[in-house]
Amino acid sequence: MSNLGVIFKRELGSYFATPLAYIFIVIFLVLSALFTFDLGGFYTAGQADLNAFFSFHSWLYLFLVPAIAMRLWAEERKSGTIELLMTLPVSRTDMVLGKFLAAWVFVGIALLLTFPIVLTVNYLGNPDNGAIFTGYLGSWLLAGGYLAIGSCMSAATKNQVIAFILSVVVCFIFIAAGIPMVLDFFSAWAPQWLVDAIASFSFQVRFSALSHGVLELHDLLYFFSLMAGWLFATAIVIDLKKAD
């Protein structure tokens, strides 16, 4: 097994070695159901789709995903195990990717466990399951973006609470870039090209298209580029902090 595979297996197994993983999954499933069937007005909408389910994911992930990401590197730095990790014959890329992929798969498992909602909408009507699949793909990519940002914030500090707060703030900025109120503020004085550029960085704008079944290459490239950029930044931060 490659070094990447070893780190991935170790990290993924560590999530289920403590009650934290199960608490996260339960909270995620409960909030997903609450937002969909209660706050989202699933039954009152009268449509067989999961728009009510996906519409809250940007905000749901804003606090839940940073709670997972904050431990990726901050815990290693606080416990001192990062020094041991740095002495192993493992490349920085394998370490960063292994930890990230384990967290991303873990969130993906939690997302897949919402399948009863898919069964419910198929029982009640005849939904476009292709659009539902695209929505799930977009949700997983969205979570990956949050995790990549959280990974970099976790690498920057040994305090998990600070890592959590920094992740929430940065992720909120990426969400807020697509909020109409923010865009209206910039539209009042900025040229349209700048407003469009700001909106293009928004999680909300990119995920909205995917959650409605519109699969565009530029949206996929956006999320993968975002993840690659923040993971590269994570590796740089680790190198800068290794002497601390």
C-alpha positions as CSV (number, residue, x, y, z in Angstrom):
1,M,0.0,0.0,0.0
2,S,1.3,3.5,-0.9
3,N,2.1,6.1,1.7
4,L,-1.0,8.0,0.7
5,G,-3.2,4.9,1.2
6,V,-1.7,4.2,4.6
7,I,-2.3,7.8,5.8
8,F,-5.8,7.7,4.3
9,K,-6.7,4.4,6.1
10,R,-5.2,5.6,9.4
11,E,-7.1,8.9,9.3
12,L,-10.4,7.5,8.2
13,G,-10.2,4.8,10.9
14,S,-9.4,7.4,13.6
15,Y,-12.8,9.1,12.9
16,F,-14.7,6.0,13.9
17,A,-12.4,5.2,16.9
18,T,-14.2,7.9,18.9
19,P,-17.9,8.8,19.5
20,L,-17.2,12.2,17.7
21,A,-17.8,10.7,14.3
22,Y,-21.2,9.2,15.3
23,I,-22.3,12.4,17.0
24,F,-21.4,14.3,13.8
25,I,-23.4,11.9,11.6
26,V,-26.4,12.0,13.9
27,I,-26.4,15.8,14.1
28,F,-26.0,16.1,10.3
29,L,-28.8,13.7,9.6
30,V,-31.2,15.3,12.1
31,L,-30.5,18.8,10.8
32,S,-30.8,17.7,7.2
33,A,-34.2,16.2,7.9
34,L,-35.3,19.3,10.0
35,F,-34.2,21.8,7.3
36,T,-35.8,19.7,4.5
37,F,-39.2,18.8,5.9
38,D,-39.8,21.6,8.4
39,L,-37.9,24.8,7.5
40,G,-37.6,24.0,3.8
41,G,-41.3,23.4,3.3
42,F,-40.9,20.1,1.5
43,Y,-44.5,19.1,1.7
44,T,-46.0,22.5,1.1
45,A,-44.0,23.0,-2.1
46,G,-45.9,20.3,-3.8
47,Q,-43.0,19.3,-6.0
48,A,-41.1,16.0,-6.2
49,D,-37.6,17.3,-5.9
50,L,-34.9,17.9,-3.3
51,N,-34.5,21.6,-3.7
52,A,-35.5,22.0,-0.1
53,F,-32.9,19.5,0.9
54,F,-29.9,21.1,-1.0
55,S,-30.9,24.7,-0.4
56,F,-29.5,24.7,3.2
57,H,-26.3,22.8,2.6
58,S,-24.1,25.9,2.2
59,W,-25.1,27.0,5.7
60,L,-25.3,23.6,7.2
61,Y,-21.7,22.9,6.2
62,L,-20.6,26.3,7.4
63,F,-20.3,25.0,11.0
64,L,-20.3,21.2,10.7
65,V,-17.5,20.8,8.2
66,P,-15.0,23.2,10.0
67,A,-15.7,21.1,13.2
68,I,-14.3,18.1,11.3
69,A,-11.4,20.0,9.6
70,M,-10.2,21.8,12.7
71,R,-8.5,18.6,14.1
72,L,-6.7,17.7,10.9
73,W,-3.4,19.5,11.8
74,A,-4.1,21.5,14.9
75,E,-4.4,18.3,17.0
76,E,-1.1,17.0,15.6
77,R,0.6,20.3,16.5
78,K,-0.9,20.4,19.9
79,S,0.0,16.8,20.8
80,G,3.5,17.1,19.3
81,T,3.0,14.2,17.0
82,I,3.5,16.4,13.9
83,E,7.3,16.3,14.6
84,L,7.2,12.5,14.4
85,L,5.1,12.7,11.3
86,M,7.6,15.0,9.6
87,T,10.4,12.5,10.2
88,L,8.6,9.7,8.4
89,P,9.6,8.9,4.8
90,V,6.3,10.4,3.5
91,S,6.0,13.3,1.2
92,R,4.2,16.4,2.2
93,T,1.7,15.8,-0.6
94,D,0.8,12.4,0.7
95,M,0.3,13.7,4.2
96,V,-1.9,16.6,3.1
97,L,-3.9,14.6,0.6
98,G,-4.3,11.6,2.9
99,K,-5.7,13.6,5.7
100,F,-8.0,15.6,3.4
101,L,-9.3,12.6,1.5
102,A,-10.1,10.7,4.7
103,A,-12.1,13.7,6.0
104,W,-13.8,14.2,2.6
105,V,-14.8,10.5,2.4
106,F,-16.1,10.7,6.0
107,V,-18.3,13.6,5.1
108,G,-19.4,11.7,2.0
109,I,-20.5,8.8,4.1
110,A,-22.6,11.1,6.3
111,L,-24.1,12.6,3.1
112,L,-24.9,9.1,1.7
113,L,-26.7,8.2,4.9
114,T,-29.4,10.8,3.9
115,F,-30.6,8.3,1.3
116,P,-34.0,7.9,3.1
117,I,-34.8,11.4,1.9
118,V,-34.2,10.3,-1.7
119,L,-36.5,7.2,-1.1
120,T,-39.1,9.5,0.4
121,V,-39.3,11.8,-2.6
122,N,-39.3,8.9,-5.0
123,Y,-42.2,7.3,-3.0
124,L,-44.2,10.6,-3.1
125,G,-43.6,11.4,-6.7
126,N,-41.6,11.0,-9.9
127,P,-38.5,13.2,-9.4
128,D,-35.6,13.7,-11.8
129,N,-33.0,11.4,-10.2
130,G,-30.3,12.7,-12.5
131,A,-30.8,16.1,-11.0
132,I,-30.7,14.6,-7.5
133,F,-27.4,12.8,-8.3
134,T,-25.9,16.1,-9.6
135,G,-27.1,17.8,-6.4
136,Y,-25.4,15.1,-4.3
137,L,-22.2,15.5,-6.3
138,G,-22.3,19.2,-5.9
139,S,-22.9,18.9,-2.2
140,W,-19.9,16.6,-1.8
141,L,-17.7,19.0,-3.9
142,L,-19.0,21.9,-1.7
143,A,-18.0,20.0,1.4
144,G,-14.6,19.4,-0.1
145,G,-14.1,23.1,-0.6
146,Y,-14.9,23.7,3.0
147,L,-12.6,21.0,4.1
148,A,-9.7,22.3,2.0
149,I,-10.1,25.7,3.6
150,G,-10.4,24.1,7.1
151,S,-7.3,22.1,6.5
152,C,-5.2,25.2,5.8
153,M,-6.6,27.0,8.8
154,S,-5.9,24.0,11.0
155,A,-2.3,23.9,9.8
156,A,-1.9,27.5,10.8
157,T,-2.6,27.0,14.5
158,K,-2.3,24.4,17.2
159,N,-5.6,25.6,18.8
160,Q,-8.6,23.8,17.4
161,V,-11.0,26.5,18.5
162,I,-9.1,29.1,16.6
163,A,-8.9,26.9,13.6
164,F,-12.6,26.4,13.7
165,I,-13.3,30.1,13.9
166,L,-10.9,31.0,11.1
167,S,-12.5,28.3,8.9
168,V,-16.0,29.6,9.5
169,V,-15.0,33.2,8.8
170,V,-13.2,32.3,5.5
171,C,-16.0,30.0,4.4
172,F,-18.6,32.6,5.2
173,I,-16.7,35.1,2.9
174,F,-17.0,32.6,0.1
175,I,-20.7,32.2,0.7
176,A,-21.4,35.9,1.2
177,A,-19.8,36.7,-2.2
178,G,-23.0,35.5,-3.9
179,I,-25.6,36.9,-1.5
180,P,-27.8,39.5,-3.4
181,M,-27.3,42.1,-0.6
182,V,-23.5,41.9,-1.0
183,L,-23.7,42.0,-4.8
184,D,-26.1,45.0,-4.7
185,F,-23.6,46.8,-2.5
186,F,-20.9,46.4,-5.1
187,S,-23.2,47.1,-8.0
188,A,-23.9,50.6,-6.6
189,W,-20.3,51.7,-7.3
190,A,-18.3,48.9,-9.0
191,P,-18.2,48.0,-12.7
192,Q,-20.3,45.0,-13.7
193,W,-17.3,42.9,-14.5
194,L,-16.1,43.2,-10.9
195,V,-19.5,42.3,-9.6
196,D,-19.6,39.2,-11.8
197,A,-16.1,38.3,-10.7
198,I,-17.0,38.5,-7.0
199,A,-20.1,36.4,-7.6
200,S,-18.1,33.8,-9.5
201,F,-16.1,33.0,-6.3
202,S,-19.3,32.3,-4.3
203,F,-20.0,28.8,-3.1
204,Q,-23.7,29.7,-3.2
205,V,-23.7,30.6,-6.9
206,R,-21.6,27.5,-8.0
207,F,-23.5,25.0,-5.8
208,S,-26.9,26.4,-6.8
209,A,-26.5,25.4,-10.4
210,L,-25.4,21.9,-9.4
211,S,-28.2,21.4,-6.9
212,H,-30.7,22.2,-9.6
213,G,-29.2,19.5,-11.9
214,V,-27.1,21.8,-14.1
215,L,-23.7,20.1,-14.5
216,E,-21.3,22.5,-16.1
217,L,-17.5,22.0,-16.5
218,H,-16.6,25.4,-15.2
219,D,-18.4,24.7,-11.9
220,L,-16.5,21.4,-11.5
221,L,-13.2,23.1,-12.3
222,Y,-14.0,25.8,-9.8
223,F,-14.4,23.4,-6.9
224,F,-11.4,21.2,-7.9
225,S,-9.2,24.3,-8.4
226,L,-10.4,25.7,-5.0
227,M,-9.5,22.4,-3.3
228,A,-6.1,22.2,-5.0
229,G,-5.3,25.8,-4.1
230,W,-6.1,25.5,-0.5
231,L,-4.4,22.2,-0.1
232,F,-1.3,23.6,-1.7
233,A,-1.5,26.5,0.8
234,T,-1.8,23.9,3.5
235,A,1.5,22.3,2.5
236,I,3.2,25.7,2.5
237,V,1.9,26.5,5.9
238,I,3.1,23.2,7.3
239,D,6.6,23.9,6.0
240,L,6.6,27.4,7.4
241,K,5.3,26.1,10.8
242,K,7.4,23.0,11.2
243,A,10.1,24.9,13.1
244,D,7.6,26.2,15.7
